[in-house]
Amino acid sequence: AEEENSKRNWSLQDFEIGKPLGRGKFGSVYVAREVKSKFVVALKVIFKEQIDKYRIHHQLRREMEIQTSLRHPNILRLYGWFHDTDRVFLILEYAHKGEVYKEMRKKGHFTEKEAATYILSLTKALAYCHEKHVIHRDIKPENLLLDHEGRLKIGDFGWSVQSKSKRHTMCGTLDYLAPEMVENKAHDYAVDNWTLGILCYEFLFGAPPFEAESQADTFKRIMKVDLSFPSNPSVSLDAKSLISRLLVKDSSRRLSLQKIMEHPWIIKNADFSGTCL
Ligand SMILES: COCCOc1ccc2cc1OCC(=O)N(C)CCCNCc1c[nH]c3ncnc(c13)N2
């Protein structure tokens, strides 16, 4: 059934459009239901004039080819796409519980069990991407989604690249960028390891570690790896040790994805089913 669905050329008539799920830089996302199968999806609508205006044809095409080719429980599926005269439509897996960062804001910060479960899910998804030579480079809370079981899904591949060599292009908001990216130096897979450290800190404390009033100050704090842990909320030494092994300036010395999965804090706290209900 799946293969004929992915080959089928879909059109807007095949879907009933539901509530809007949010607006991104290039388009809006809606809940939608495929009329015949009653299968619920997320439909991302991108206006062709925006694609032309921001000249993102090739990046969008690469991103869609990447996301279509990836099959992992912690990566949002891209089932297919279609277009009409002025819009491109992406047919995506629907994440019922929405954006991780909204959940984080609501709670202030996650428990060590929630944080460890999300970090483990992300690490597994990144290990899968890296073995397929895909570097994400733009993982931030608003790109992370939760399905109906509370399972984490990486939502959009804003700046992912198929790469074996080092990459140079600048991208993403500063808070999550590794020093070698902020310095616009050559970078490789290890940027995602750095970002895992940033996210682990933010999940536990409610804000990223190098946050500052200005981008210039954030830049300085990243370059110095100016890392400090507030005493409130109180966080275990194991968690701090993992974060300190990821937020390392020398990208070759950051803890590997395999070692993250074996870290005592992950083993002790993560729910290996990924749902942590
Ligand atoms: C070129 O695009 C590649 C794919 O990008 C996306 C795929 C799916 C997305 C969001 C994507 O990009 C970011 C974006 O548009 N927003 C930040 C606005 C909407 C936020 N999502 C809210 C949301 C809630 N339940 C969901 N279930 C599935 N997908 C969702 C959402 N969003």
The ligand as a MOL file (V3000), in Angstrom:
LIG
                    3D

  0  0  0     0  0            999 V3000
M  V30 BEGIN CTAB
M  V30 COUNTS 32 35 0 0 0
M  V30 BEGIN ATOM
M  V30 1 C 10.5770 22.9850 4.1950 0
M  V30 2 O 9.8670 22.4360 5.2710 0
M  V30 3 C 10.3280 21.1690 5.7020 0
M  V30 4 C 9.3820 20.5870 6.7340 0
M  V30 5 O 9.2320 21.5580 7.7680 0
M  V30 6 C 8.2780 21.3050 8.7250 0
M  V30 7 C 7.5840 20.1020 8.8440 0
M  V30 8 C 6.5810 19.9560 9.8220 0
M  V30 9 C 6.3220 21.0060 10.7010 0
M  V30 10 C 7.0460 22.1990 10.6270 0
M  V30 11 C 8.0300 22.3400 9.6290 0
M  V30 12 O 8.7770 23.4560 9.4760 0
M  V30 13 C 8.7610 24.4560 10.4960 0
M  V30 14 C 7.4710 25.2380 10.3950 0
M  V30 15 O 6.8620 25.2850 9.3450 0
M  V30 16 N 7.0110 25.8740 11.5470 0
M  V30 17 C 7.9200 26.2200 12.6540 0
M  V30 18 C 5.5990 26.2070 11.7430 0
M  V30 19 C 4.7490 25.0280 12.2270 0
M  V30 20 C 5.3280 24.2900 13.4090 0
M  V30 21 N 4.9600 22.8690 13.4140 0
M  V30 22 C 3.8490 22.5080 14.2500 0
M  V30 23 C 3.4360 21.0730 14.2120 0
M  V30 24 C 2.6010 20.5260 15.1360 0
M  V30 25 N 2.3510 19.2300 14.8340 0
M  V30 26 C 3.0450 18.9160 13.6880 0
M  V30 27 N 3.0970 17.7450 13.0030 0
M  V30 28 C 3.8560 17.6900 11.9130 0
M  V30 29 N 4.5970 18.7450 11.4550 0
M  V30 30 C 4.5630 19.9270 12.1250 0
M  V30 31 C 3.7570 20.0450 13.2720 0
M  V30 32 N 5.3360 20.9380 11.6890 0
M  V30 END ATOM
M  V30 BEGIN BOND
M  V30 1 1 1 2
M  V30 2 1 2 3
M  V30 3 1 3 4
M  V30 4 1 4 5
M  V30 5 1 5 6
M  V30 6 1 6 7
M  V30 7 2 6 11
M  V30 8 2 7 8
M  V30 9 1 8 9
M  V30 10 2 9 10
M  V30 11 1 9 32
M  V30 12 1 10 11
M  V30 13 1 11 12
M  V30 14 1 12 13
M  V30 15 1 13 14
M  V30 16 2 14 15
M  V30 17 1 14 16
M  V30 18 1 16 17
M  V30 19 1 16 18
M  V30 20 1 18 19
M  V30 21 1 19 20
M  V30 22 1 20 21
M  V30 23 1 21 22
M  V30 24 1 22 23
M  V30 25 2 23 24
M  V30 26 1 23 31
M  V30 27 1 24 25
M  V30 28 1 25 26
M  V30 29 1 26 27
M  V30 30 2 26 31
M  V30 31 2 27 28
M  V30 32 1 28 29
M  V30 33 2 29 30
M  V30 34 1 30 31
M  V30 35 1 30 32
M  V30 END BOND
M  V30 END CTAB
M  END
